[in-house]
Amino acid sequence: MTAPPIWQRLLAAAAYLLPWSDAIPFGRSLFGLWPALQWLSAPALPVALLQQVVPFGSFVLFLVLFLAVVRNSRVPYLIRFSVLQAILLDIVLVLLSLVFSVLLAPLGAGFALRTLSNTVFLGALLLVLFGVIESLRGKEADIPTVSEAVRMQLY
């Protein structure tokens, strides 16, 4: 089987900027300890800016990606797979963000909360890096449970 063209691999890799933009806030305490890590947030700036400038930007971006990319059978499979997987990862991060703000924020920014936040950030970093690398290789990033859900939706 031949590898997809480079433009398809680049677009598939770019899809992972969506969950990365929502993972950045979880790394605040790490950015305070190691300011050089703030460079990791640079690739997500265009997505974060779009989400903030456009009214209901996150929802609009979700709808555009889901309806114009995932549900469009003319879009190559690798791009559709990566975009849907990125959307699912992003939904998990948004839900975690809500849990952190509603349930854990009243407890204060203690050691346990910072540790949980750092764990979410590092986990998201690993998943995004894995997704980007596999997309650039022209392969599906096989993340347990998430990839299975994506395949069920695309077939």
N, C-alpha and C positions, 0 to 999 in steps of 0.2 A: 504494500500500500504506500502510495506517495504522500509526502508531507504536504499539508496545505500551504498555499502561497504565503509569503511573509506578511502581506497586508492583513490576511485573516488571522494570523498568529498574533500580530501586534494589537489588533482590535480585541481579540479574545483576552489578551493580557491586560489591556486597558480597562476592561470591565471590572477588574478587582480593585480599581481605585474607589469604587462606590463603598464597599465595606471598609476600606482603609480610611476613608474620610470620617467615618463614624467611629473608628477605633482610636483615632488620635487623642480624643479627650481622656481616654483611660490611661494614657501614658504621662499625664501631667507631673506626677510625683517623680517618675524616672527622668523626665526632662529637667526637673529641678536638681536632681543629683548629678546628671551628666548632660550639660547643655548641648554638647555635640550631637546628641540624639535627636535634637529638634530638626535636624536636616531630614530625618525620616518623614516628617510631615510635609515636606515640599511637594512631592508628587500629588498629594491629595488636595492641594490648595485650589486648583481650578474647580474641582467637584464641590468642595466646601463653599467656595465663593458663589458658584451657581445656585447651590441650595439656599444660600442666605439672601442673594440679590433678588431672585425670582420669588414672588409670593407663593407660599406652599411649595417651595422648590423641591423638597425631598419627595413629596407626593407626585408632583409633575414629572420629575425625573424617573420615578418608579413606573408611572403609567406609560411614559414614552418608551422606556426600555422594555417593559413587559409587552405592550401592544405592538410596537413597531419592530422589535427585534425578536423576542422569544416566540411570539405567536405568528411571525411571518415565516412561512416555510421557504421563501426564496432566499432568506439569509442563511449562509453556510452553517452547518451543524455545530462546528467548534465554537463559533461566536455565540450561537443561541445557547449552547451548553454552558459556556463560561458566564454569560450574562445572567442566566437563571440561577446558576450556583452563587454568583456574587450577590444577587438579590436576596437569596435565602440566607446567606451569611450576614448580610446587612440587616435583615429582619431580626435575626438573633441578637445582633449588637444593639439595635434600637430597643429591643425588649430588655436587654441587660441594662442599658442606660436608664430606662424607666424604673426598673427595680432598684438600681443604685440611687436614683434621685428621690423616689418615694419611700422606700423602706429603709435604706441604709444611711441616707443623708442626715436624718435627725440624730443619728448616733454620733455624728461628728466625723472628722477626718482622722480617725485613729489608725493605729498600726494595721489592724485587721482589714479595714476598708482599703487602705493603700495597697496592701498585699493582694487583695482580691482584684483591685483595679489593675495593678501591674500584671497579674496573671492573665486577665482578659486581654490586655494590650499585647503581651508577648505571644499569647495563643493566636490572636488575630494576625500579628506580624508573621508568624510561621505559616498560617493558612494562606495568607495573601501571597507570601513569597513562593510557597509551593504552587499555588494557582498560576502565578505569573510565569514561573519557570516551566511548568508543564505546558502552558499555553504557547510559550515561545518555542517549545520543542514540537508543537503541533499535536499534542496529546491531551486527553481529558485529565484534569486533575481529580483523581479518585479520592475524595474525602468521604469516609464511611458515613452512612445514613444520608448525608446531604446529596451526594452524587446519585444515590439510589432514588431519592425523591425527584431529582432533576430528570433522570432517565424515564421515570414513570410519567412525568409531565410532557416530555418531548416525544415519546413514542405513542 
